[in-house]
Amino acid sequence: MNYAVKFQLLSALLASAGISLNNSHSVSTSTLSTPQLSKQSRSALWLVGCQG
């Protein structure tokens, strides 16, 4: 299962937290391999289980 958020909603949420999307120092423009992307995003992912 995937979950997506509209960019406008995410942008507004980040702006309300004082996070700028225009800060080029915090965003890498290099291309990442799949293993590199997986390793970097691991801390932002959570497994949610549901029992019925």
Z-matrix of the N, CA and C atoms (Angstrom, degrees):
N
C 1 1.448
C 2 1.521 1 108.15
N 3 1.276 2 116.35 1 136.46
C 4 1.463 3 122.01 2 176.88
C 5 1.523 4 109.19 3 -115.41
N 6 1.297 5 115.30 4 158.72
C 7 1.459 6 121.25 5 178.14
C 8 1.517 7 107.75 6 -133.40
N 9 1.302 8 116.05 7 130.11
C 10 1.460 9 120.77 8 -179.42
C 11 1.526 10 109.91 9 -123.23
N 12 1.317 11 114.80 10 151.75
C 13 1.465 12 121.84 11 178.35
C 14 1.517 13 107.45 12 -128.21
N 15 1.325 14 116.66 13 136.43
C 16 1.465 15 120.05 14 177.06
C 17 1.523 16 109.76 15 -61.89
N 18 1.329 17 115.07 16 141.62
C 19 1.458 18 120.47 17 -177.14
C 20 1.525 19 111.70 18 -57.47
N 21 1.318 20 118.21 19 -39.86
C 22 1.471 21 120.98 20 -178.25
C 23 1.533 22 110.77 21 -61.51
N 24 1.324 23 116.95 22 -39.64
C 25 1.465 24 120.81 23 178.93
C 26 1.523 25 110.28 24 -68.53
N 27 1.321 26 117.12 25 -44.66
C 28 1.457 27 120.73 26 178.33
C 29 1.520 28 111.42 27 -63.12
N 30 1.318 29 116.64 28 -41.90
C 31 1.457 30 121.73 29 178.98
C 32 1.531 31 110.77 30 -60.70
N 33 1.326 32 116.67 31 -44.49
C 34 1.467 33 120.87 32 179.44
C 35 1.528 34 110.74 33 -65.40
N 36 1.323 35 117.49 34 -40.12
C 37 1.456 36 121.29 35 178.65
C 38 1.527 37 110.71 36 -63.25
N 39 1.323 38 116.88 37 -46.45
C 40 1.460 39 120.35 38 179.19
C 41 1.527 40 111.40 39 -63.92
N 42 1.332 41 117.11 40 -40.76
C 43 1.465 42 120.98 41 178.93
C 44 1.525 43 110.67 42 -62.48
N 45 1.341 44 117.25 43 -39.76
C 46 1.460 45 120.12 44 179.73
C 47 1.527 46 111.98 45 -67.84
N 48 1.342 47 116.40 46 -22.68
C 49 1.466 48 121.04 47 177.30
C 50 1.518 49 111.54 48 -91.59
N 51 1.339 50 117.31 49 2.46
C 52 1.454 51 121.03 50 178.98
C 53 1.517 52 113.58 51 78.75
N 54 1.334 53 117.56 52 21.49
C 55 1.464 54 122.10 53 -179.99
C 56 1.518 55 108.73 54 -103.04
N 57 1.319 56 116.16 55 122.26
C 58 1.459 57 121.40 56 -178.27
C 59 1.521 58 110.83 57 -93.01
N 60 1.311 59 117.36 58 133.64
C 61 1.464 60 121.70 59 175.67
C 62 1.517 61 111.52 60 -79.63
N 63 1.313 62 117.61 61 -11.74
C 64 1.458 63 121.81 62 -177.58
C 65 1.520 64 112.95 63 -92.40
N 66 1.306 65 118.39 64 4.48
C 67 1.457 66 122.35 65 -178.80
C 68 1.524 67 109.18 66 -80.97
N 69 1.319 68 116.72 67 97.92
C 70 1.459 69 120.85 68 -175.35
C 71 1.521 70 112.85 69 -69.55
N 72 1.333 71 118.52 70 -15.18
C 73 1.456 72 120.57 71 -179.74
C 74 1.524 73 111.71 72 -75.59
N 75 1.332 74 118.16 73 -25.26
C 76 1.458 75 120.12 74 -176.87
C 77 1.524 76 112.43 75 -95.85
N 78 1.318 77 118.26 76 -6.48
C 79 1.453 78 121.50 77 -177.69
C 80 1.522 79 109.14 78 -117.00
N 81 1.312 80 115.60 79 125.07
C 82 1.453 81 120.15 80 179.10
C 83 1.523 82 109.59 81 -85.84
N 84 1.321 83 116.56 82 136.66
C 85 1.466 84 119.99 83 178.68
C 86 1.517 85 111.28 84 -100.34
N 87 1.344 86 118.02 85 2.47
C 88 1.452 87 120.33 86 179.28
C 89 1.524 88 110.30 87 -76.74
N 90 1.314 89 115.82 88 154.28
C 91 1.458 90 121.87 89 178.77
C 92 1.519 91 108.81 90 -83.91
N 93 1.327 92 116.60 91 130.30
C 94 1.453 93 121.55 92 -179.82
C 95 1.517 94 110.40 93 -103.00
N 96 1.316 95 116.17 94 145.29
C 97 1.464 96 120.07 95 173.47
C 98 1.532 97 107.80 96 -75.35
N 99 1.304 98 117.34 97 166.15
C 100 1.466 99 120.95 98 179.61
C 101 1.529 100 111.53 99 -59.21
N 102 1.345 101 119.98 100 -45.94
C 103 1.474 102 118.63 101 177.28
C 104 1.533 103 113.10 102 -62.07
N 105 1.341 104 117.75 103 -38.07
C 106 1.467 105 120.62 104 178.40
C 107 1.526 106 110.55 105 -65.08
N 108 1.319 107 117.03 106 -44.60
C 109 1.466 108 121.34 107 179.26
C 110 1.522 109 110.51 108 -62.56
N 111 1.321 110 116.55 109 -42.35
C 112 1.462 111 120.96 110 178.66
C 113 1.524 112 111.28 111 -61.39
N 114 1.323 113 116.85 112 -44.98
C 115 1.464 114 121.21 113 -179.23
C 116 1.523 115 111.39 114 -64.30
N 117 1.346 116 117.33 115 -42.35
C 118 1.467 117 120.57 116 -178.22
C 119 1.521 118 112.56 117 -70.82
N 120 1.323 119 118.15 118 -30.81
C 121 1.465 120 120.11 119 -175.96
C 122 1.523 121 112.90 120 -93.54
N 123 1.319 122 118.18 121 -4.26
C 124 1.465 123 121.87 122 -175.90
C 125 1.528 124 112.46 123 -55.55
N 126 1.327 125 118.46 124 -39.68
C 127 1.467 126 120.48 125 -177.21
C 128 1.529 127 112.88 126 -72.92
N 129 1.325 128 117.69 127 -11.25
C 130 1.463 129 120.85 128 -179.12
C 131 1.531 130 112.07 129 -101.03
N 132 1.316 131 117.43 130 5.72
C 133 1.468 132 121.36 131 -177.04
C 134 1.516 133 110.27 132 -113.93
N 135 1.315 134 116.61 133 141.42
C 136 1.446 135 122.53 134 177.21
C 137 1.516 136 109.72 135 -131.30
N 138 1.308 137 116.30 136 141.85
C 139 1.458 138 122.20 137 174.32
C 140 1.513 139 108.18 138 -90.76
N 141 1.301 140 115.85 139 124.41
C 142 1.471 141 121.02 140 178.93
C 143 1.511 142 107.21 141 -114.71
N 144 1.313 143 116.54 142 121.11
C 145 1.454 144 121.46 143 179.98
C 146 1.524 145 111.10 144 -106.54
N 147 1.304 146 115.03 145 153.56
C 148 1.467 147 120.73 146 -179.82
C 149 1.522 148 108.88 147 -141.36
N 150 1.293 149 116.45 148 129.70
C 151 1.454 150 120.81 149 177.15
C 152 1.517 151 108.88 150 -113.25
N 153 1.318 152 115.66 151 136.00
C 154 1.459 153 118.63 152 -177.69
C 155 1.480 154 114.19 153 -116.31
